[in-house]
Amino acid sequence: MRLTGKIIGAALEVHKLLGPGFVESIYHRAMLHELNLYGLSTQTELQIDIHYKNEIFGKHRLDIIVEKTVIVEIKAVSGIVDVHIAQAISYLKATDLELALLLNFGPPRLSWKRLIRSRGCRELRELL
């Protein structure tokens, strides 16, 4: 099974057991636990610098990075909107990573978006 399939499988299990209605931090901790049960390595709340013209202008805090390759952004909202997608895209642009999963535990059924960074992020912009 591909890595994204394992991550989505873990998210489906978390959503099945918890259901909607909790705050993001609960799903975040449950996802870390479930990913650990899957034997996947995780980094959490990783801060990355945001550069502009060779200067640091701020920081992003990433929810979870799995196996040092996939950014997992967790939401608990009624629906994923453009600003959530833009946020995940900005995480990809600020890192050398190429894949992000935006997981939404808010609705009755888990929803997700898979975002892939291409050189220049042209394909990502087309998703918006």
KEPAFI-11976 format. One record per residue (C-alpha): x, z, y; residue number from 1. Coordinates in nm, 3 decimals, decimal comma, always signed. Example, Ala and Ser with C-alpha at 12.3 -4.5 7.8 and 13.67 -1.06 7.14 Angstrom:
2
       xx       zz       yy  num
   +1,230   +0,780   -0,450    1
   +1,367   +0,714   -0,106    2
END
This chain:
128
       xx       zz       yy  num
   +0,000   +0,000   +0,000    1
   +0,128   -0,085   +0,348    2
   +0,215   +0,194   +0,587    3
   -0,081   +0,122   +0,816    4
   -0,311   +0,133   +0,515    5
   -0,180   +0,478   +0,426    6
   -0,227   +0,600   +0,783    7
   -0,582   +0,466   +0,798    8
   -0,649   +0,619   +0,456    9
   -0,531   +0,956   +0,586   10
   -0,754   +0,917   +0,893   11
   -1,055   +0,830   +0,678   12
   -0,996   +1,143   +0,471   13
   -0,970   +1,360   +0,784   14
   -1,288   +1,208   +0,927   15
   -1,471   +1,246   +0,595   16
   -1,390   +1,617   +0,577   17
   -1,421   +1,711   +0,946   18
   -1,669   +1,456   +1,077   19
   -1,714   +1,394   +1,449   20
   -1,743   +1,658   +1,719   21
   -1,404   +1,828   +1,734   22
   -1,146   +1,798   +2,010   23
   -0,847   +1,567   +1,969   24
   -0,606   +1,852   +1,895   25
   -0,797   +1,942   +1,576   26
   -0,780   +1,583   +1,448   27
   -0,415   +1,568   +1,553   28
   -0,324   +1,871   +1,342   29
   -0,537   +1,752   +1,050   30
   -0,369   +1,410   +1,063   31
   -0,024   +1,568   +1,059   32
   -0,125   +1,770   +0,753   33
   -0,277   +1,470   +0,575   34
   +0,020   +1,243   +0,652   35
   +0,248   +1,514   +0,515   36
   +0,038   +1,522   +0,196   37
   +0,089   +1,145   +0,173   38
   +0,465   +1,210   +0,184   39
   +0,510   +1,035   +0,520   40
   +0,755   +1,155   +0,782   41
   +0,611   +1,228   +1,126   42
   +0,725   +1,309   +1,476   43
   +0,472   +1,467   +1,706   44
   +0,435   +1,504   +2,082   45
   +0,751   +1,297   +2,130   46
   +0,829   +1,251   +2,500   47
   +0,968   +0,915   +2,607   48
   +1,104   +0,817   +2,945   49
   +0,931   +0,551   +3,153   50
   +1,187   +0,331   +3,327   51
   +1,137   +0,119   +3,634   52
   +1,428   -0,078   +3,780   53
   +1,679   +0,134   +3,589   54
   +1,532   +0,464   +3,705   55
   +1,315   +0,713   +3,520   56
   +0,975   +0,740   +3,688   57
   +0,794   +0,958   +3,439   58
   +0,730   +1,035   +3,076   59
   +0,479   +0,947   +2,808   60
   +0,393   +1,188   +2,530   61
   +0,317   +1,012   +2,202   62
   +0,067   +1,179   +1,968   63
   +0,234   +1,091   +1,637   64
   +0,503   +0,852   +1,519   65
   +0,492   +0,783   +1,144   66
   +0,806   +0,685   +0,953   67
   +0,975   +0,613   +1,290   68
   +0,784   +0,283   +1,304   69
   +0,414   +0,331   +1,388   70
   +0,269   +0,502   +1,694   71
   -0,057   +0,681   +1,616   72
   -0,275   +0,757   +1,917   73
   -0,567   +0,990   +1,845   74
   -0,895   +0,989   +2,036   75
   -1,220   +1,180   +1,993   76
   -1,452   +0,983   +2,220   77
   -1,780   +0,797   +2,179   78
   -1,601   +0,462   +2,175   79
   -1,265   +0,297   +2,236   80
   -1,256   +0,128   +2,576   81
   -1,000   -0,091   +2,753   82
   -0,819   +0,204   +2,912   83
   -0,746   +0,349   +2,565   84
   -0,608   +0,015   +2,449   85
   -0,399   -0,015   +2,767   86
   -0,259   +0,333   +2,703   87
   -0,148   +0,240   +2,351   88
   +0,000   -0,086   +2,480   89
   +0,197   +0,108   +2,741   90
   +0,340   +0,324   +2,461   91
   +0,458   +0,012   +2,280   92
   +0,608   -0,130   +2,598   93
   +0,795   +0,196   +2,664   94
   +0,945   +0,212   +2,313   95
   +1,118   -0,028   +2,079   96
   +0,831   +0,007   +1,833   97
   +0,610   -0,287   +1,743   98
   +0,296   -0,130   +1,598   99
   +0,040   +0,122   +1,722  100
   -0,278   +0,249   +1,562  101
   -0,548   +0,380   +1,793  102
   -0,770   +0,611   +1,587  103
   -1,105   +0,734   +1,718  104
   -1,261   +1,031   +1,540  105
   -1,548   +1,066   +1,790  106
   -1,818   +0,841   +1,643  107
   -2,006   +0,906   +1,317  108
   -1,776   +0,648   +1,152  109
   -1,402   +0,645   +1,214  110
   -1,295   +0,350   +1,426  111
   -0,949   +0,211   +1,486  112
   -0,754   -0,065   +1,656  113
   -0,424   -0,203   +1,533  114
   -0,197   -0,321   +1,815  115
   +0,113   -0,530   +1,753  116
   +0,379   -0,584   +2,018  117
   +0,530   -0,927   +2,046  118
   +0,819   -1,023   +2,267  119
   +0,685   -1,013   +2,619  120
   +0,365   -0,842   +2,497  121
   +0,167   -1,164   +2,544  122
   -0,037   -1,113   +2,226  123
   -0,124   -0,759   +2,330  124
   -0,258   -0,873   +2,664  125
   -0,482   -1,121   +2,483  126
   -0,644   -0,833   +2,293  127
   -0,777   -0,695   +2,620  128
END
